[in-house]
Amino acid sequence: MTKSSIAKKSTESSTKRKRKAATNALREIRNEQKRTSLIIPVAPFNRVVAETAGSHRRDLRFKGAAYKALHVAAEEYLIDVFQKANRCAIHDNRETVQTKDLKLATELGAV
């Protein structure tokens, strides 16, 4: 074998195939669906809840179980809205969720 054929083989094997963006997104979605933990970090969510409650009344306090219940309910709601928005995008023959899909999904959820 000549030096040029060796160099050619090494460059051919080092090139990787480029995957479609949808393939990577679907793999990430499957990995997230396997997880059972919460998606939103606990401490920032608790701070938002405390700040929101504090704007209504100053002396409110929450137990840990109340924070947990609010956290789980908020994530379930957000997941439901995003699933509906994704269905709206698919119905419009798109792969990308847009603002109008989220607005329609929240309107459909209110009915």
C-alpha positions as CSV (number, residue, x, y, z in Angstrom):
1,M,0.0,0.0,0.0
2,T,1.2,3.5,-0.8
3,K,1.2,6.4,1.6
4,S,-1.6,8.1,-0.2
5,S,-3.9,5.1,0.1
6,I,-3.2,4.8,3.9
7,A,-4.0,8.5,4.3
8,K,-7.2,8.1,2.3
9,K,-8.4,5.2,4.5
10,S,-7.7,7.1,7.7
11,T,-9.7,10.1,6.6
12,E,-12.6,8.0,5.4
13,S,-13.0,6.2,8.7
14,S,-12.7,9.4,10.8
15,T,-15.7,11.2,9.2
16,K,-18.9,10.7,11.1
17,R,-22.3,10.7,9.6
18,K,-24.4,13.7,10.4
19,R,-27.8,12.8,11.9
20,K,-31.0,14.6,11.5
21,A,-31.9,17.0,14.3
22,A,-35.2,15.2,14.8
23,T,-33.2,12.0,15.6
24,N,-31.3,13.6,18.4
25,A,-34.5,15.3,19.7
26,L,-36.4,12.0,19.8
27,R,-33.5,10.3,21.7
28,E,-33.5,13.1,24.3
29,I,-37.3,12.9,24.7
30,R,-37.1,9.1,25.2
31,N,-34.4,9.6,27.9
32,E,-36.5,12.3,29.6
33,Q,-39.6,10.1,29.6
34,K,-37.7,7.3,31.4
35,R,-36.8,9.6,34.2
36,T,-39.1,9.7,37.3
37,S,-37.5,12.8,38.9
38,L,-38.9,16.3,38.6
39,I,-37.6,18.5,35.8
40,I,-37.8,21.9,37.4
41,P,-35.1,22.3,40.2
42,V,-36.6,22.3,43.6
43,A,-35.0,25.3,45.3
44,P,-35.8,27.9,42.5
45,F,-39.4,26.5,42.3
46,N,-39.8,26.9,46.1
47,R,-38.5,30.5,45.9
48,V,-41.0,31.3,43.2
49,V,-43.9,29.8,45.2
50,A,-42.8,31.8,48.3
51,E,-42.4,35.0,46.4
52,T,-45.8,34.6,44.7
53,A,-47.5,33.8,48.0
54,G,-45.6,36.7,49.7
55,S,-47.1,39.2,47.2
56,H,-50.6,38.2,48.4
57,R,-50.0,37.9,52.1
58,R,-46.8,38.4,54.1
59,D,-47.1,35.8,56.9
60,L,-47.7,32.7,54.8
61,R,-45.6,29.6,55.4
62,F,-45.6,26.3,53.6
63,K,-44.8,22.7,54.7
64,G,-42.4,20.6,52.6
65,A,-45.3,18.4,51.5
66,A,-47.2,21.5,50.2
67,Y,-44.2,22.6,48.2
68,K,-43.9,19.1,46.8
69,A,-47.6,18.9,45.9
70,L,-47.4,22.3,44.1
71,H,-44.3,21.2,42.3
72,V,-45.7,18.0,41.0
73,A,-49.0,19.6,40.0
74,A,-47.2,22.5,38.1
75,E,-45.0,20.0,36.2
76,E,-48.0,17.9,35.3
77,Y,-49.8,20.9,34.0
78,L,-46.8,22.1,32.0
79,I,-46.3,18.7,30.5
80,D,-50.0,18.5,29.5
81,V,-49.8,22.0,27.9
82,F,-46.7,21.1,25.9
83,Q,-48.2,17.8,24.7
84,K,-51.3,19.6,23.5
85,A,-49.1,22.3,21.8
86,N,-47.1,19.6,20.1
87,R,-50.3,18.0,18.8
88,C,-51.3,21.4,17.5
89,A,-48.0,21.8,15.7
90,I,-48.2,18.3,14.2
91,H,-51.8,19.0,13.0
92,D,-50.4,22.0,11.2
93,N,-47.7,19.8,9.6
94,R,-44.9,21.3,11.5
95,E,-42.3,19.8,13.8
96,T,-41.6,22.9,15.8
97,V,-43.9,24.2,18.5
98,Q,-44.6,27.9,18.2
99,T,-46.2,30.5,20.4
100,K,-49.5,30.1,18.6
101,D,-49.6,26.4,19.5
102,L,-49.0,27.1,23.2
103,K,-51.8,29.8,23.2
104,L,-54.2,27.3,21.5
105,A,-53.2,24.5,23.9
106,T,-53.9,26.7,26.9
107,E,-57.3,27.8,25.5
108,L,-58.2,24.1,24.8
109,G,-57.2,23.2,28.4
110,A,-59.5,25.9,29.8
111,V,-62.6,24.4,28.3
